[in-house]
Amino acid sequence: MDSNDRLHRFERHVTGVAMVSVPVLLAAGFLLHPRFWSFDLTRTPATLVASFRHQAGFHLGHLLVIAAVPPTLLMLSRIKAMLSRQGRWWGFWGAVIGGVGAVGLAVDKGALTLVLGGFDTLSDAQLAQATPALQVIADRSGLLAVTWLLVLLPIGAALQIVGLYREGRLMRWQASLTIVGLLLLLNPDIEIISAAGALLMATGYLPLGLRELRAFRPAPSLASPPLVASH
């Protein structure tokens, strides 16, 4: 195997791991949220404080979602490269739109989660004084409005799934469930719905990832003949 084949194989393996890991990281991040079973929206500073104050699951879960951003970008890029016929433009625009959304997701979790992690280090008295100021985070005021770009991620990914279906790389039921899962992510931060969406995403991305991981398996060595029992 020459160096180009090794590099190509390595790239396929890395993108395969990315495709498998993205739904897993997202689902784990949503499942760890302390308000996982709640359908109430976070609209007030008090609700926001109750979510993150001394809640390791809140911070760890959001860090896992941040960790999903780099493999998401790899996944979008690889799927774009895979699509070359009827799905070519679906793959291209999906990568562009989804890539912008992935940056929005990183900004969202970086600007909100990491900042809230800093607030969590304050004493109770200090946090009580600062709590009213958290309304700007709950409202995504000012430049925090940039975080809304994250909604483009599931939209772009869904476009690529359509392209994969059009080229016969995914079956209809796989593409349908994956798109439903992606669209479920477009909810107002209701974790149980987001977790269901991430799990449905796996119906499409998991088989794609496994195909990448199985690619370029080394052929059986012919250097040594099979052992033959002596008589």
N, C-alpha and C positions, 0 to 999 in steps of 0.2 A: 504494500500500500504506500503510494507516494505522499508527499507532504500536503498536496492539495486535497487528496482524498481524506487524509486525517483531519484537516481543517474543516472540510465540509461535514464530516461525520461529527466532529466536535460541535459545530454550529447547530446541527440538527438535534443533538442531544440537549444542548443548552435551551433551545427553543421548546423542545419537548417538555423539559422540566418546567419551563415558564408556563406553558399551557395547562399543565397539571396543577401547578402551585397557585395560580391566580384564584380559581374558585375556592380552593382550600383556605388560602389566607383571608379572603373576604368573608367566607362563612365563619371562620374562627373568630375574626374580629367582631362580627356582629353578635355571635353567640356569647362573647365575653362581656357584652354591655350590661351594666347593672339593671337597666330598665328594659331588658329584652322582652318581657311579656307585656309591657305597657303600650297602649295605643294613644297615649296622651302626647301632644306635641310640646316641644321645648320652646316656650314663648316668654318665659319670665326668668330673671336672674335666680330666683329661689329654686326653680326646677333645674336650672343649669348646675347650680351648686350641689343639689342633691345627687346629680348624676356623677360628678367628678370628685366630690370631696371624700378623701380617704377611700377611693374606689380604684384599687389596682387593676381590676378588670377593664375599667373604662380606658385607662391609659395604655395598658398592654394591647387591648383590642384595637385601638386607633393606631398604635405603632405597627401592628400587623397589616392594617389597611395601607399605611404608608409604604411598608415593605412590598406590597403588591404592585406598586407603581412601576418600578423598573421591569419586572417580568411582563407586565401588561404592555409596555412599549415594545419589548422584544416580540411578544405574541402578535401584536398588530402589524409589526414590520414583516414577520415571517409569513403571516397569512396573505399580506399584500403580494409578497414574492411568489406564493403558491398559485395565485389566481392569474391566469394568462389568457383565458378565452372569454366565455360569456360573463365571467365574474370579474374581469380585469378592473373595470371602473368602479365596481362595488368595493373591490379591495383597496383601490387607491383612495377614494373619498372616505371610506371607512377608516383607513389609517390616519388620514389628515384630521378628520373630525374627532376620532377617538383619541388621537395623540394630544390634541388641544384639551380634551376632557380629562386625560390622565394628568396633565400638568395642573389642571384645575383641582383635581382630587388631591394632588400633593400639596398645593397651596392651601386647600381647605383644612386638611389634617395638620399641616404645619402651622398655619396661622391660628387655628382654633385649639387643637389638642395640645400642642406644645405650650401655648400661652396659658391654657387652663392648668397644665401641669405645674407651671410656675406659680399660679395662684394657690395651688394646693399646698405649697410649702409655707404659706402664711399662717400665722396664729389665728385662732378663732376671732379674736378682737380685730385684728388687721383685716381679715376676710370680711367681717361684718361691715366694716367701713367701706371696703372696696366693692361689695356686692352690687349696689345700684349701678356702678359703671359697667357691669357685665351685660347690661341691657343692649349695649352696642354690639356685643358678640351674638346674643340671641337674635337680634334683628339683622345681623350682617350689614351693619351700617358703613357708610363711607366706602373706602377701597375694598372692604371685605366683600363687597358685591361681586368681586372677581371670582370668588369661590363658587359662584353659581355656574361657572364654566364646566364644572364636573358633570353636569347633566349631559354634556356632549359625549362622554365616554361610552355609556351604554348605547347611545344612538349610533355612534360610529361603529362599535363592535357589532351591532345588529345588522348594519349594512354589509359588513364582511360575511356574516353568517348567510345572508341572502346569496352573496356571490358564491360561497362554498356549496350551497344547495344547487344553484344553477349549473355548477360544473360537476355535480354528482359526487362531491366529496363528503357530503353529509346526507343522510336519509331525511325524508320529509319530517318524520316525527322528532328526529334529533334537532333539526333546524328550528322547528316550531317551538319545542320546549326551551331551547337555548334562548330564542328571541323573547319568549314570555319571561324567562328568568331575568334577562337584561332589562326588560321594561319594568319589571317589579322593583328594580333598583331606583327607578324614578319616583320615589315616594318621599314624603317629608320626614325622613329620618325615623321611620318606624322599624325597629331592628328586626322584629320577627318576619316582617315582609321582605326586608333586605336579605335576611338569611335564607329564606325560601328561594329568593331569586338567585342567590349565589349557588345553592345546591342544584337548581335547574340548569344553570349555566354549565355544570359539569357534564350534562348529557351530550353536549357538543364538543367542549374543549378537552374533556378527558380522552375520548377516542382519538382526537387529533394529536394530542400530546403523546399518547402511547404509540401511535404510528411513527412519529418522529423518533421516539426512543428506540424503536425496533429497526429503524433504517440503518443500512450499512453494517449489518451484523457480519462479523468476520466469517469467511467461509471455513469449513472444516479443513484442518491441515492434512495434506496428502504426503507429508514428508515421511511418515511412518506408516507402513501397511498394518491393517488390522491384525490382531493376534489370532492365530489359528491353533486350536488345541492339538497337541501331538498325540499320536496313537502308539 
